[in-house]
Amino acid sequence: MTTRFRMMSVTAVAVVAGAALGSAACGKYSYASLRATKAFKDGNAKYAAQDWKDAAAKYEETLAADPNYAAAHFYLANSYDNLFKPARKGEPENDAYMQKAIAEYKKAAELDPSGNKKLAMQFLVAAYGPDKLNDPAQAEPVVKRMIDMEPNEPTNYYGLSKMYEDAGRYDEAEQALLKAKEIKPNDPVVYTTLSGYYNRQGDFDKTIDNLEKAADLDPKNPQGFHLIATFFEEKVRKDFRLTPAQKTDYALKGIAAEDKALALNPNYVDAMIVKNILLRHEANAEKDPAKQKALISQADEIRTKAIALQKGAKAAGATK
């Protein structure tokens, strides 16, 4: 529920336009409906070109001919949304764009003949987000309404959690994510989302615990294990409170995670690079010179292989 809800794709415009034209074809054509259809088509062309002002004007023309044209309400809202610039908040004309966007998102959600209710509500929540109006009190009832509509959809709880987190309501943010886990306990995304929350709260143990659960639920995906290793590497590198023994322990756990990733994909360059760094962390904490030398030698070997694979990939790309 953030700025990713900003601009719809050209393909999405075509889909919505097709749905709207299809429903118009089922009814009786009138001069007003034909005028609305033409203005909407012209608006879509302007929208696809990211000409927000002219697109908005055409969607306004559509609605003047047919006030119940829900798709036009939605794209009019999104055109105004794109005209709004957060850096110019406080300027009357700029602020008016967002107020118009909100009004039109609400109308699109109410009318909803072309199936845009959920999408309109998502954009409405984003409009109340911290990078726009920063009004979580207005966003909360919209998100809860979305949860009522789809009580078994975890993404709605993700949105509610982020809203609470942005407002500093951390206990409620965590509870929303735990509710998502209750709904879909076997979905790896639930656990990566939880790990992201705990990482932002500085709870390393819970971050790792949830990353490990996510990886275990998707055991054939090397990226999950690699992600765990990157967190261990960052912890060793940045947390100067760690003792040498703790650094070694975390480095070994990171190496074990990368070994799982590399067992699934022996040519996983990113995993090799991080394993190389983790081996050097382990070497830095090692007091035995012989063991330290062996660890650095192993790290050098992995790094050399990773560089060779990167060069090979670049060469292959250049010949295409």
C-alpha positions as MATLAB code, in Angstrom:
seq = 'MTTRFRMMSVTAVAVVAGAALGSAACGKYSYASLRATKAFKDGNAKYAAQDWKDAAAKYEETLAADPNYAAAHFYLANSYDNLFKPARKGEPENDAYMQKAIAEYKKAAELDPSGNKKLAMQFLVAAYGPDKLNDPAQAEPVVKRMIDMEPNEPTNYYGLSKMYEDAGRYDEAEQALLKAKEIKPNDPVVYTTLSGYYNRQGDFDKTIDNLEKAADLDPKNPQGFHLIATFFEEKVRKDFRLTPAQKTDYALKGIAAEDKALALNPNYVDAMIVKNILLRHEANAEKDPAKQKALISQADEIRTKAIALQKGAKAAGATK';
ca = [
       0.000    0.000    0.000;
       2.743    2.432   -0.926;
       3.779    4.424   -3.987;
       3.667    1.331   -6.152;
      -0.038    2.189   -6.390;
       0.595    5.130   -8.658;
       0.195    4.489  -12.382;
      -1.657    1.668  -14.077;
      -0.035    0.009  -17.095;
      -1.197    0.537  -20.666;
      -2.277   -3.114  -20.712;
      -4.433   -2.555  -17.644;
      -6.076    0.426  -19.343;
      -6.914   -1.768  -22.318;
      -8.408   -4.465  -20.098;
     -10.589   -2.021  -18.174;
     -11.562   -0.222  -21.338;
     -12.545   -3.510  -22.941;
     -14.715   -4.406  -19.948;
     -16.384   -1.038  -20.035;
     -17.038   -1.211  -23.779;
     -18.333   -4.736  -23.398;
     -20.914   -3.693  -20.822;
     -21.894   -0.718  -22.968;
     -22.455   -3.049  -25.918;
     -24.985   -5.006  -23.867;
     -27.138   -1.938  -23.353;
     -28.805    0.545  -25.632;
     -26.520    3.013  -27.391;
     -27.374    6.680  -27.078;
     -25.614    9.819  -28.145;
     -24.400   10.307  -24.563;
     -23.054    6.756  -24.270;
     -21.253    7.026  -27.603;
     -19.763   10.363  -26.571;
     -18.676    8.846  -23.254;
     -17.086    5.857  -24.983;
     -15.151    8.047  -27.426;
     -13.941   10.395  -24.682;
     -12.868    7.420  -22.572;
     -10.900    5.964  -25.497;
      -9.224    9.328  -26.094;
      -8.469    9.555  -22.374;
      -6.820    6.134  -22.445;
      -4.515    7.270  -25.261;
      -3.495   10.335  -23.245;
      -3.099    8.208  -20.125;
      -0.851    5.714  -21.928;
       1.326    8.665  -22.992;
       1.419    9.845  -19.341;
      -0.236   13.106  -20.347;
      -2.118   13.332  -17.057;
      -3.794   16.713  -17.533;
      -5.241   15.913  -20.925;
      -6.183   12.418  -19.770;
      -8.036   13.898  -16.812;
      -9.843   16.319  -19.099;
     -11.011   13.460  -21.334;
     -12.146   11.354  -18.377;
     -14.047   14.388  -17.048;
     -15.689   14.613  -20.473;
     -16.570   10.919  -20.242;
     -18.251   11.421  -16.881;
     -20.111   14.503  -18.046;
     -21.762   12.245  -20.612;
     -22.113    9.228  -18.317;
     -21.641    9.878  -14.548;
     -21.853    6.137  -13.791;
     -18.886    5.185  -15.968;
     -16.893    3.518  -13.147;
     -13.701    2.893  -15.140;
     -13.565    6.585  -16.010;
     -13.852    7.463  -12.312;
     -10.939    5.160  -11.572;
      -8.633    6.478  -14.298;
      -9.606   10.058  -13.599;
      -8.602    9.450   -9.983;
      -5.298    7.925  -11.037;
      -4.576   10.782  -13.440;
      -5.060   13.294  -10.623;
      -2.996   11.058   -8.359;
      -0.112   11.229  -10.820;
      -0.453   15.010  -11.105;
       0.016   15.327   -7.337;
       3.647   15.937   -6.304;
       4.528   15.188   -2.645;
       7.371   17.727   -2.775;
       4.815   20.476   -3.523;
       2.452   19.564   -0.697;
       0.849   22.722    0.656;
       0.380   24.373   -2.733;
      -3.387   24.757   -3.331;
      -3.435   23.516   -6.927;
      -1.237   20.526   -6.121;
      -3.237   19.576   -3.001;
      -6.459   19.852   -4.996;
      -5.250   17.087   -7.300;
      -5.040   14.638   -4.412;
      -8.431   15.633   -3.026;
      -9.953   15.059   -6.472;
      -8.139   11.721   -6.732;
      -9.564   10.597   -3.397;
     -13.092   11.610   -4.366;
     -12.848    9.708   -7.651;
     -11.299    6.586   -6.080;
     -14.240    6.517   -3.682;
     -16.729    6.785   -6.553;
     -14.936    4.033   -8.483;
     -15.102    1.776   -5.429;
     -18.806    2.486   -4.979;
     -19.857    1.944   -8.608;
     -17.568   -0.991   -9.437;
     -19.290   -2.490  -12.514;
     -15.955   -3.356  -14.117;
     -14.391   -5.012  -11.090;
     -12.113   -2.202   -9.861;
     -13.432   -1.955   -6.316;
     -10.424   -3.582   -4.664;
      -7.923   -1.717   -6.820;
      -9.606    1.630   -6.169;
      -9.492    0.947   -2.438;
      -5.798    0.030   -2.604;
      -5.002    3.299   -4.326;
      -7.200    5.138   -1.835;
      -5.190    3.694    1.061;
      -1.958    4.718   -0.707;
      -3.325    8.254   -1.065;
      -3.589    8.451    2.718;
      -0.070    6.992    3.101;
       2.983    8.702    4.624;
       4.408    9.899    1.299;
       1.152   11.594    0.314;
      -1.478   12.849    2.777;
      -0.047   10.944    5.763;
      -3.462   10.405    7.318;
      -3.611    6.851    8.742;
      -6.892    7.572   10.523;
      -8.554    7.897    7.100;
      -6.768    4.845    5.703;
      -7.625    2.466    8.539;
     -11.364    2.052    7.848;
     -10.659    1.504    4.146;
      -8.169   -1.287    4.871;
     -10.529   -2.876    7.382;
     -13.274   -2.778    4.772;
     -10.943   -4.581    2.375;
     -10.326   -7.213    5.038;
     -14.082   -7.638    5.475;
     -14.378   -8.143    1.704;
     -11.549  -10.712    1.595;
     -10.925  -12.022    5.117;
      -8.611  -14.779    3.852;
      -6.362  -12.525    1.759;
      -3.056  -11.913    3.631;
      -2.045   -8.901    1.536;
      -4.800   -6.875    3.200;
      -3.210   -7.587    6.568;
       0.189   -6.583    5.177;
      -1.312   -3.222    4.256;
      -2.909   -2.829    7.681;
       0.373   -3.730    9.380;
       2.384   -1.214    7.346;
      -0.160    1.478    8.113;
       0.102    0.756   11.843;
       3.891    0.622   11.647;
       4.065    3.994    9.885;
       1.865    5.401   12.647;
       4.122    3.968   15.378;
       1.503    1.430   16.484;
       3.978   -1.445   16.537;
       2.049   -3.995   18.599;
      -0.932   -3.690   16.250;
       1.393   -3.901   13.236;
       2.819   -7.182   14.499;
      -0.621   -8.580   15.320;
      -1.838   -7.863   11.795;
       1.067   -9.852   10.354;
       0.514  -12.697   12.787;
      -3.096  -12.785   11.610;
      -1.837  -13.145    8.035;
       0.320  -16.059    9.187;
      -2.704  -17.641   10.844;
      -4.614  -17.393    7.569;
      -1.835  -18.789    5.337;
       0.689  -20.612    7.524;
       2.312  -22.331    4.532;
       2.906  -19.207    2.434;
       6.627  -18.219    2.340;
       5.680  -14.590    1.608;
       3.985  -14.348    5.010;
       7.288  -15.154    6.694;
       9.446  -12.896    4.510;
       7.005  -10.070    5.262;
       7.246  -10.822    8.979;
      11.040  -10.924    8.734;
      11.053   -7.498    7.086;
       8.967   -6.086    9.923;
      11.190   -7.593   12.626;
      14.306   -6.399   10.809;
      12.994   -2.828   10.818;
      12.357   -3.218   14.553;
      15.921   -4.413   15.102;
      14.946   -7.923   16.238;
      17.599  -10.024   14.527;
      16.602  -13.380   16.007;
      12.981  -13.097   14.848;
      14.151  -11.818   11.470;
      16.281  -14.905   10.918;
      13.667  -17.248   12.368;
      11.077  -16.088    9.839;
      13.536  -16.124    6.934;
      14.390  -19.720    7.781;
      10.706  -20.668    7.880;
      10.199  -19.050    4.483;
      13.169  -20.941    3.011;
      11.989  -24.225    4.484;
       8.578  -23.752    2.852;
      10.235  -23.230   -0.550;
      13.171  -25.676   -0.312;
      13.943  -25.782   -4.033;
      14.478  -22.031   -4.259;
      18.135  -21.101   -3.581;
      17.267  -17.416   -3.159;
      15.620  -18.047    0.202;
      18.784  -19.569    1.659;
      20.960  -16.887    0.067;
      18.788  -14.198    1.667;
      19.407  -15.725    5.106;
      23.156  -15.611    4.470;
      23.066  -11.933    3.497;
      21.479  -11.085    6.852;
      24.150  -13.018    8.747;
      26.883  -11.312    6.728;
      25.470   -7.847    7.390;
      25.140   -8.629   11.101;
      28.791   -9.655   11.370;
      29.952   -6.656    9.355;
      27.898   -3.955   11.049;
      27.272   -5.021   14.643;
      30.425   -4.012   16.521;
      28.948   -5.279   19.793;
      29.447   -8.889   18.736;
      32.167  -10.916   20.385;
      34.610  -12.865   18.195;
      32.764  -16.060   19.147;
      29.419  -14.581   18.067;
      30.915  -13.363   14.802;
      32.234  -16.835   14.098;
      28.878  -18.407   14.948;
      26.958  -16.057   12.633;
      29.534  -16.447    9.862;
      29.242  -20.236   10.045;
      25.451  -20.056    9.948;
      25.640  -17.795    6.906;
      28.064  -20.161    5.197;
      25.741  -23.089    5.909;
      22.861  -21.182    4.307;
      24.929  -20.383    1.210;
      25.981  -24.031    0.992;
      22.290  -24.940    0.738;
      21.806  -22.317   -1.967;
      24.845  -23.549   -3.901;
      23.726  -27.168   -3.587;
      20.590  -26.133   -5.473;
      22.437  -23.905   -7.947;
      26.221  -24.531   -8.107;
      26.686  -21.470  -10.365;
      24.807  -19.020   -8.141;
      27.252  -16.113   -8.352;
      25.644  -13.934   -5.663;
      25.792  -16.852   -3.219;
      29.459  -17.391   -4.044;
      30.277  -13.736   -3.448;
      28.592  -13.674   -0.048;
      30.107  -17.019    0.979;
      33.523  -15.623    0.062;
      32.916  -12.639    2.375;
      31.601  -14.842    5.183;
      34.701  -17.038    4.980;
      36.816  -13.916    5.388;
      34.743  -12.899    8.423;
      35.398  -16.339    9.882;
      39.110  -15.982    9.088;
      39.259  -12.596   10.842;
      37.961  -14.176   14.043;
      40.227  -17.228   13.770;
      43.338  -17.203   15.993;
      45.063  -20.227   14.456;
      47.234  -18.898   11.551;
      47.027  -22.165    9.628;
      43.235  -22.309    9.810;
      43.036  -18.626    8.958;
      45.176  -19.160    5.855;
      43.028  -22.120    4.761;
      39.838  -20.072    5.106;
      41.270  -17.189    3.071;
      42.453  -19.631    0.412;
      38.967  -21.116    0.185;
      37.463  -17.627   -0.053;
      39.897  -16.706   -2.845;
      38.993  -19.850   -4.765;
      35.256  -19.126   -4.566;
      35.790  -15.482   -5.519;
      37.861  -16.473   -8.555;
      35.129  -18.851   -9.710;
      32.467  -16.162   -9.229;
      34.477  -13.641  -11.282;
      34.963  -16.211  -14.061;
      31.234  -16.924  -14.158;
      30.452  -13.193  -14.287;
      32.872  -12.680  -17.186;
      31.406  -15.664  -19.003;
      27.898  -14.298  -18.594;
      28.977  -10.872  -19.921;
      30.702  -12.448  -22.900;
      27.657  -14.567  -23.685;
      25.449  -11.481  -23.463;
      27.734   -9.533  -25.797;
      27.502  -12.191  -28.505;
      23.695  -12.222  -28.573;
];
